[in-house]
Amino acid sequence: MLRALVLALTLAALPSAALLAGTADGYRLAGIIAVGDDYLGLLELPGGEQVLVRRGSTLDGGVRIALLDAEQLRLVLPDRVLVLALDRSSGAPVVPAGLGVVQEQADDGNVMIRKVDPQAFAASVARSSPSGHSPPGTKAKAADPTIEAGRRLGPILNLPPDSRLVAVNEQPVRTAERAIALIEQSLADGVSPRLNIVGAGGETRVYVSPGEP
């Protein structure tokens, strides 16, 4: 009985969660990425910066990601809980994992090699639409193209979850679409595109080679 009473008091003291579609207190759930059995969320912060998060991630100010699935993200703030639902009306995407794209891979901490099926890669990229539009009545914000490119390619090429694509074949990434087009063109030409990836562990070079026809 004592334990039940303590549990009841603890639950009563927890901040209540409010289900909010898309945006709340400056936070916005811009998209969700499926990576195998896990999910990554593209979360826009009150200052406009976009970050990739997963369940258990912590942000400045003691903000913690308590839950992330295919539909919503639960933010635990010091004084309250926010649940951001994926706003389907805005076109916010769930990027699928690139099943069948990577045929072989090798990582040594500094260089990653991915052998891919070019046709499967093109099909997966086509399904990974750009991140969602701004909610009605708000001014559109330009997404960081390196984050957008990393968001779209991460689950397809088995890249680390916080990857930002900063260059393709030594050309700086200006738009995600142009970067992906360069990769596809290189694969079509039978040439291995070179990707410069920046993440929590620093900068890494990824070589992508086309599989045998």
N, C-alpha and C positions, 0 to 999 in steps of 0.2 A: 504493500500500500504506500509506503514511504517513497519507493522508487517511482511509482505511478504518479504520485503527487508532485515530485520533483520534475518529472518529465512534462506534466501538464503545465507547470509554472514556466518551464523553459520554453515550451512551444508558445505560450501566451506572450512571452517577452520578445519573440522573434519579430522583426519588421514585416509588415504585410507586403505581398507581391501584387503588383498591378500589371495586367496584360495590356501592353501598349503596341499598337500596330506601327512597326517601322521606326518611329522616332520618339524619343523622350529625353528631356533635360539635356538636349544637345547630342545625345548618343543616337546613332542610327545603324540599323542592321542592313548593310548594303548587299550582302550576299552570303551564301553558305556553300562550302565546297565539300563534297564527299570524297574521302580518302580511305579506301578500303572500308573497314567497319567504323571509322572515325569521321569526325567532321571538323572543318575549319570555318571560322566566321570572319567575314570582312566587316570590321566594326569601325564606324566613323566616330571620332571623339568630338567633344564640344568645340575644340579649336579648329576642326576641319581636317585633322590628320586621320588617315586611314591605316589601320593595323590589322594583321592577321592574328586571330586568337583561337584557342581551343579550350576545352573544359579543363579547369585548373589553372589557366593563365591568370597572372596578376598584373594590374596596371598601376600607374602612379595614383597616390591618394588612397591606397588600400582597397581599390576596386578589384573584385575577383569574379572570374567567370565560373559560376557554379554548375551551369548546365548548358549544353549545346547539342541540338539534334537537327534533323532535317527541316524543322519548322520554326524553331525559336531559340533565343539566347537569354539566359538568366544572369543578370548583373547584380552582384551583392555589393552595395555601397555601405559606408560606415553607419548610415542612419536609415537605410531603406533597401528594398529589393526592386529592381526593374526587370520585367520580362519583355523583351523585344521580339515581336512576331515578325516572321518574314512576310513582307508586303508583296503579295503576288501581283497586285494591280500595277505595281511600279516596274515589273519585269525583273526584279531581283532574282538572280539565278542560283540554282544549286548546280555546281560544276561537277560532272560525274568523273569518277576515276577512269583513267584511260586503259580499260581492260583490253588486253591483246596488243597494245601499242609497243611496250618495251619487251623485246625478245630476250635480251641479255643485258646485264649491267654489272659494273664493277666500281667500287669506291675505295679510294685510299686516303681520304681526308683532305686532299688538295685538288685532285682531278677526278671527275666522275665521267664514266663512259656509258652511254646508252645506245644499244643497237635496237632500232625501231622498225616497225612495219610502216612504210610511208603512207599507205592507204588508210590504215587504222588510225594513224596520227592525224591525217586530214579530217577523218570522220569525227574524231574526238574533239578536235579544235573547233569544228563547225558547231558542235553541241555546246561548247563552252562560250556562251554569249557574253558580251561585256556586262559589267556590273550595272545594277539597277539605276533608273533615272531618279532625279530629285523628286520629292513629294510635290503634289500640286500646290502652287502658291509660293514655292520657294525658289530661290535663284540657283541655277545649276552650278555645281562646283566641278572644276577640272580635276579628274582623278589622276594620281601620280601614275604615269605610264609604266614605270618600272614595277610598281606594285600590281597594277592591272595585268601586265604580262606574266609576272610570277604567279598571280592568282589563277590565271587560265592554264598555264603550263605545268604548275606544280603537281597536281594530281595525275596529269597525263604522262609526265616523264619521271614520276617518282622522285621529285625534288624535295629537299627539306621544307617543312611547312611554312617557314618565314622567308622564303626565297623572294628576292627582287631581281628581275632580269635587267641588267644595266647596259649590256652590249651584245650584239650579234655580229660575228665576224669583224670584230673591232669597231663596229659602227654603234654609237650611242643610241639607246632606245628613246625615240621621240614619241611613238605611239605603239600600243600593243599590237594593233593590226599590222603595221609595217614590219615589226619585229617578227611576228609569226609568218608573214609573207616571205621574209628573207629565209627563214628556216625551211619553209615548204619548197621554195625555189632551189635551195641548196640540195635538199633531199632528192628533188626531181632531177637535178643535174648529176646525181651520184656523188656529190661532194659532202663531206662531213661538216655541218655548221658548228661554229664555236660560240658557246654561250658563256658570258661572264655573269655569275650569280653572286649576289651579296645577301648574307644572312647573319644570324647571331654569331656564327663561327668565323666571320670574315668573308673574304672574297674567294670564290671557287670557280675553276674553269670546268665546263661540261662540254664534252665532245659527243655529238650525236651522229651515228653512222646508220645509213640505210641497210636494212636486211636484204638478204638475197631475194631476187624476184621469185 
